[in-house]
């Protein structure tokens, strides 16, 4: 069995006594592996499976990890691989108790002590420990996902709010090299893993949405060749400068966040509506008791609409085109 098969079967892998090329392997927990060359040039964190049914990025990350373990891909970058929600992966479920990607950076009194909250803290600790040893090296975190629904823009990225820093044009160019067609620039903090590593670990953290979620073994239509090529370059220690790249993704910013406050919440969208569907000004998007959510912004599009979220959570984002 390869590593992914062992993880999905909840089996403890038989780790080799040593890895090729003098690499050092550290097992930090279930689905958490760090690999360190003797003289790393930068630090790369690849996470996936935060939602257990988002299998295409899980398969990609596992394939790259297996090549490293087998000596077929020799890293010059220091690596951390995280398969975020192994039990949800085994059941092919998005999550089991709480949405893991809504728990990062929150205090215990808000998250409780359920399995998802405990796993979020474990992932936080692993990321912080990994990047704490980076020193002045460049730090990059790609959190790989697929979406519940289809999208007018198939592959897009979320650029977490950088606070006092500017959005990095070179990193946006790198995302284009990964096949990312659009980047959503966030304007406030969020409880996601990529925001956490950006804010608390000093990493360039990004969420990559790579198509529609499908079961394991059914991802032939998910186009990840550009992302795979860039990840291979990064693992091999190649840090290209994309600041002057001709290929640039379309940029969007969040105009408003749609929050579900009560059980009276009604979302006036079909469940099959795709991400980045354009909505006309004046459209009644949602109602929540006496509250009405009417589209006002020209060129507005809906991203991540989800009527089924728990009360108090985001039920969608209204985004508009922007520039740096």
N, C-alpha and C positions, 0 to 999 in steps of 0.2 A: 504493500500500500504506500502511496505517496502521502505527503504531510496533510493535504486537504482531506483525503479519504479517512485518515486516522482521526483528524479533528471532528469530522462529521459523524464518525462512529464512536466518539468519546473515548478513543484509545490513546494511551500514553505512547508517544513515538519513541522508537529506539534511536537515540541520537548517536551520531558517530563520535569517536573519541576525539577527532580533530577534523577541521574542515580544510579543504585544499587552499594552498596559498598562504598558510599561516593565519587564517581568519579565526577570530574568537567568537563563539556562539554563546549567547546568554538567553536562557528561557526565563522570562519575567512573570509568567502566568499562563493560563490557558489562552491560546491564540495570540501570545505576545512573545516575539522573538527579536532579539537585537543581534546584529552581526557587525563585527568591527575589524577592519583591516589594520595592519601595523601602523600605517601613516595616512589616516583619512584626510581627504581634501575638503569635504563638507559633510553635512549631516542631513539625511533624507528619511522622512517618516512617511510610510504608505499605510493608510488605514482603509478598511473596507468592512462590510458586513455589520455596520452599526445598525442597519435594518437587515434582518436575516434573510429576507426574500429577494434582496438585490444582488443577484448571483453573478452577473457578468463581471463586475469589478472584483468579486471574490475569486472567480476563476482566473482572471488575469494576474492578480497579486500572488495567488498560490502558485501559478506557473512560473513566475519570475523568481519567487522564493525557492521553488524546487530546483531550478537551474543553478542558483547560488549554492544550495546544499549539495548538489551533485557535482559541483566543480565546473559546470558548463558556462557559467557567467561569473566572472571574477570582479567583485566590487572594489572600487577605490573610494567610494563614499561609505561613511558609517551609516548603517541601516537599522531602522526599526519597522517591523511589520506588525500590524494589529488587525486581527479578525475579531471585530468588535462584539458581536452578540452570538456566540457559538450555539447556545441552546435554541435561539430563534432560527439560526441557520439550519439546524437539524430538523426542525419542524416546518421549514419553508414558510415562516411567518415574519411579518414586518417587525413585530415586537410581541412580547408575552404579557407584560404588566403595564409598563409605561414606555413612552417613546424615548429611547435612549438619547436621541439628538435634541431633546428639550431639557436635559438635566445637567449639562456641563456648566460648571462655575456657580451653581446654585448652592446655598447653604442647606445643611441637613434638615433644618426645620421646614424647608420648602419641599425637599425631595422625599423625605422619609427614609426608611431603611430597606425598601424592597429590593429584589434582585437587580432591577435595572439601575437603581440609585447606587447600589454597591458596585456594580460593574462600571458605572460612570466614574466613580472615585478611583477605582483600580486603573482605568485608562488614563485618567488625569495624572495619577502618580507616576505611571510608566512614562508618559510623555514628558513630564517635568524632569524626572530623573535622567531621561535620555538627553534632553536638550541642555540640562544643567552642566553636562560634561562637554558641551560644544565649545566653550570658550568664545573666541572671536570668529569661529568658522561660520560660514553661511548656513542657514537653517531653513529647510523647506518641508512643509507638510501638505500632502494631497490626501484629502478624505474623499474616497471614491464611492459614489452612489449611483443608483438608477431610480427613476421616478415611478410613482403609482400609476400615472396616466401618460398618454402620449404627449408630444410637444410640437408646436409649430416650428420651434428651433430645437432640433433633436438633442444637441449636446451643448450645455451651458455651464457656467461656473458661478459660484457665489463668492464675492470678494468681501470678507468680513470688514466691518468698520475699523479703520486703522487709527482712530483717535487723533493724536497730535501729528501723526505721520501722514504723508501724501500717498495716494494710490500709486503703485509702482508700475510705470509703463513697460519696463522690461519684463516684469512678471506677467503682465497682461499679454505681452507678445509671446511669452513662453506658453501660456495657455492656448493661444492660437496655434502654436506649433503642435500642441497636443490634440488638435482637432476641435477645440472649443470654438463655437460660433458666436456666442454672446456671453457677456460677463455682467452680472448684476452687482452693482456697487452698493453696499449697505451703508446706512447712515446712523446706525445706533447699535448698541451691544445686543448680542443674541446668545441663547443657551446652547449653541452648537459646538461640536468638537473643534472645528477649524477656527472659530472665534476664540475658543479657549486657548489653543496653542499660540495664536497670534498675540493675545493679550497677556497671557501668563507665562509663556515660554519664550517669547521673542522670536518666534518663527514666522516665516511667510506661510500663512495657513490659508488654504482654499478648499471649498467644497466643490467637487466636480460631479455634475449630473450627466450621465452617459447614455441615456436612452430609457426605454421602458423596462420595468422589472419583469423578469421571466424566470421560470424554474431552472434548476441546474441542468446543464446539457442542452438547453434550448436557446442559446444566445448567438446562433450563427448570423443573425441579422444585425447584431449590435456591432457597429464599426469602431473598433478600438485600435486599429493599426497605427495611427499617428501617436496616440497616447502611449502605446507599448514601445514604439521607437524612441520617444523622448525619455520614458522611464529607463529604458536600457542605457541610453546615453548618460543619464544621471547616475544610475547605479555604477556605471563604469568610471564615474568621476569627471564627466564632461559637462562643464557649466557654460553653455553658450550665452552670448549677449544678444538679446532679442529687442533691445531698445529701438533699433532702427529697422525692425522687420516690416516688410511691406504688408504682410498678412496681419490684420488686426480684427479682433472680434467686434461686433456691435455692442455698445455699452448702454445699460439701463440703470436707473436708480429707483429706489422704492419711493413712491409718492405717498402711499398710505398702507397701513397694515389693517387687515380685517380680523378682528378678534371675536370669538364666540363667547358671549358672556353668560348665556343661560340656555335651558332646554327649549326655549321658545325660538331659538335661532333658526332662520330659514335662509338658505342660499339659493338664489334664483339662477342657478346654472345646472345644466344636465350633468350627470356624473361622468359622462364621456367627454366633456369639454377638454380641450388640450391646453397645456401650459402655453403661455404667450398668445392666447386668443385675444384679439383686439375687441374692446368694448366701447360702444359709442357713449359720448357725453350725454347725461340724462338717464342712463340705464339704471334701474333699481337692482343693485347687485345682491343685497341681503337685507333682512329685517331681523331684529332681536327685541321682541316686545314692542315698545314704542319707538325704538331707535331704527332709523332707516339709513342705509348705506347706498348713496347715489353716486355714480361715476360723474366726476366733474372735469377731470383732466383730459385734454385732447391727446390722442395717441395712446391712451392707457391700455395696458394689457394685464391679464390675470395670470398669476403664477401660484402654484401650490394650493388651488382651491380644495378644501376638504371639510365637508359638513360634519364629519364623524369625529372630529377632535374633541377632547374633553373641554368642559367649560373653563374659560380663562386662557385657552391656548389660541394660537394663530390659526385662522381658518382660510387664509389666503393673503396674497400680496398684490397690490395694484402698483404696476411699474410703468415708467415712461422712459423714452430715449433720453440719453444725456451724452456729455463729452467729459474728458478729463479737464 
